[in-house]
């Protein structure tokens, strides 16, 4: 029996426009009956999913992490299985789930039918797959325009980070976790649900998207240049072993600051401090490769 799939492609994602017809042909060849909707406004994705929820068996989203994040609330509400076509710049959720960037291979994984229930993070009511953070990463996000990402691809993250780091200034925050309170002076606080973020950096070396915990790190540097030698370790999640990096784990984390600080969730600025972060275990089902 043919599965009925709602295919949603963000035409503004790095490969969205060029890959749309290929995705349709590939999925139809694999036997899916498609309802195809494209949007230039990812904030509308949730409304589209809810509109079709009784007519479909699964949702397939083509785009990057921001596009997936725009759809996640409706996925939680409807509990429809999620297929991922990595068509964005970073594709960190796909990387965490071992979904390749090859469009035919990603389609084949969805057709394979293997589902894995994964956790979600939530901060102030806003879901996130990968990481929610404040400080340095917010400034990087503000510098990552669509034009920069389209022109430089994955290298846009490194280039923008280097431009932003030298301007970074520490700020004070209180972190409450596991019935403890910690006062910090930091340039960045990141709270991870999955493993990868920011174009392939790892939150913690052993983080998993179904480990039912949040992983926090705080970069407590006095000078911007101290961050530079740390960057290679951040690719493997080993920065937590360095001096001036605080690492904590828990299921609920509260962060407060003297004045509101913006928070970046999966590459989009969506809320601000004071912030309550929680993990929601096994929140949704996603198609993943066979082991």
N, C-alpha and C positions, 0 to 999 in steps of 0.2 A: 504494500500500500504506500502510495506517495505521501511524504510528509509535507504539510503546508507551512511554509516559512515566510515570515515578514522580513524582507531585506531592506535595511536602512543604511544608506551610504552618505557620509558627509562629503559633499562635493568640494568643500574648502580644505579637507585634509590633504596632506602632501601628495598622496597618490589617488585620492578619491575619484576625481573626474576621469582620469585616464584609465582607471581600473574597473569602472562600473560595468561596462559591457562584458569585459572578461569574466567578472564575478558572476554575472547573470548566466552567461553561456556555460561556465564551469558547473555551477550549482544545478542548472537544468539538466545537464548531461548526467549528473550524479543522481537524478531522479526526483529532485525537489520541485514542488509546485510553488511558485513564488508570487507573493504580492510585493511589488517593488515600489518603494517610496524613497525619494531623495529630497534632502532639505539643505538649504544654505544657512539655516538657523538651528543649531543643535538643541537649543532649549525647547524646541517643539517635538523632540523625539518621544518624550514620555507620553504626550497626548496621542501621538500616532499609535504607539504600542497599545495603549488602553483602548483605543478605538477598534483595533482589530483583534483584541485578545481572545474573543470567542470563535474566531475564524481560523486560527493558526495553532500549530503545534510547537513552534519555536521562533525565536527572534535571532536574526543574524545582523550584526552591526559591523559595518566597514568604516574604519577611521582610526584615529589615535586614542590615547588615553582620555583626552578631554571629551571626545565624542562618546566613548563608553561611559564615562562618568555622567554625562547628560542623560543617558538612558537608564542608569542603574536604579533610580527610585521606582520607575515603572516595572522593571524586572523584579524587584523585591515585592511590589504590590501584587503582580500577576502570577509570580512564581513560574513564568515561562522559562524553559532552558535557553541559554545564551550561547550563540556561536560567534566567534571573533574572526574578523578578517583584518589583519594588521596593515592599515593603510596610512598610518600617521608618521610622525617624525621619530619619536622615541619608541613607541610600542612596548612600554615597560611591563604592562600586564601580560601581554603575549609572551614576553621574555620570561617572566616569572612562571608561566604555565607551559613553557617549552613549545609554544606555537610558532612555527617558522614564518618569516616574512614572505615566503613564496606563496602567492595567491592560490595556485592549484593545490599545494600541500595543505594550506589552511582549509580550503574547501573539503578536501578529502578527510581531514580530521573531523569536521562536522558530520560528514556522511558516515564516518566510522561509528558514531553514536555513543562513544564513551563519555559519560558524565562524571564530573567531580564537584562535590559541594565545597564551596570556598567561603572563607570569612569575609566580612566587610568591616571597615572602620567607619565610625560616625563621629563627627565633631559639630557640636551645636546644631544637631539635626541634619547635617549634610553628610551624605555617604562618601567614602573614598575607598578605592581598591588598593592603591599603592602607598602613598605617603601624604600626610598633612603636615605643613611646616610653617614656621614664622621666622622672620629675620632675613638672612642673606638670600634664601631661595625665593622670597617674594620679590626682591629687587631683580633677581634673574628672570623670573616670570614676566615682570613688567618690561624687560628688555627684549623678550623673545616674541617679536611681532611675527605675524603670518609670513610676511615677506622674508624676514631673516631665516625662519625655519624652512621655507620653500627653497631659498637660495643655497643655504649651507647644510641642510639636513641635520643629521645627528651631531655634526661638528658645531652647530649653532649653540648648543648647550655649553660646550667648553669655551668657545669664544666669548659668549656673553658673560659667563662666570668670571673669566679673567678680567673683563672690563669692570665688573661690579665689585670684585673682592677688595680692591685697593681703596674703595670708598666706604667699606663696611665699618660700622661703629658698634661696640658692645651695648647691650641694653640689659636691664635688670628684670628678673622674672622669678616667680615662685612656682615650683612644681610640687604638686601633691599627688602621691602615689603610694599604694599599699600602706595606708595609715601613717605615712611619713610626709614631712614637708621639707623641701630643699630650696634655699635661696641661691640663685645663680646670677652671674654676669656673663652674658653669652652673645655670640653673633648669630647663632642659629639654633633653634630647637626643631627637631624633626620627629614625627611619630609615625611609625611604619606599620602597615597591616600586611602588605606583601613583601617581596624581597627587593625588587628593583624600582628605581625612580630616576628622574633626571637624565635620561639617556643612557642607562646601564649602570649607574652606581648602586651599590647594595646597602640597604639600611643596616643590616647586621649579617655576618657571614652565614649564620645558620637560620635566618628568618624564613618562614614558609607562610603561604597564604591560607593555610588551614591549621595553624598551630594554636589557634584560639588565644592569642596574646597580641599585645601591642609592644613594639620595640621603640624606645625613645633614645635619641642621643642629643647631647648639647655640646656645641663647640665653644669652649670657654677660653677664648684667645684674647690677649691684650693688644696684639698688633696684627694688622691684616696680613703681613708677610708670613706669619706663622701658619697660615692656612695652606700656602702653596705646597710645602713638602708633604702635607697630609693627603693631597688629592689622589695620588696613585693608590694609597691604602683604601680610599673610599670606594674604589672600583670593586674591591673584594669584600667590603664590609669589615675590614680589619682596622679601621680608624678608631674603633672603640677600645683598642689596646694602647692607644697613644696617651701621653700626658695631656691634660687640658681637654680631654673628651670624656664626658660623663655618659654612661649607658645605664638605662633602667628598663625594666619590663613589668607589665601589669595588664589588667583587663579594663581598668578605668584610670584616666590621668586628667588632672585639672591643672591648667596653666593660667596664671594671672600676671598682668603687667601693670605698671603705673599708669600708662595711657594705652588706649586700644592699639594693638598691632594686628595688621592684616594677616590672614591665614590662607595659604595656598593648598588646595585639595586637588591632587592629580593634575597639576599644571594650570589650574584656574583659581583666581582669588575669589573666595566665596563667603568668608566670614571673618571674625576678628576675636581677639581676646576681650574679656575672659572666656576661656574655652574649656569645654568638657569633652574629652575623647573617650570613646568606648569601642570595644570589639563586639561584633555580632557573629557568633560562631555559625558556620554552615548556612549562611544567609541565602545563597543562590546556587544554582547548578550551571556549570559551564562545560562545553565540549572541549576535551583535551586529548592529546595523543595517547595511543596505547603504550604501555610501558615496554 
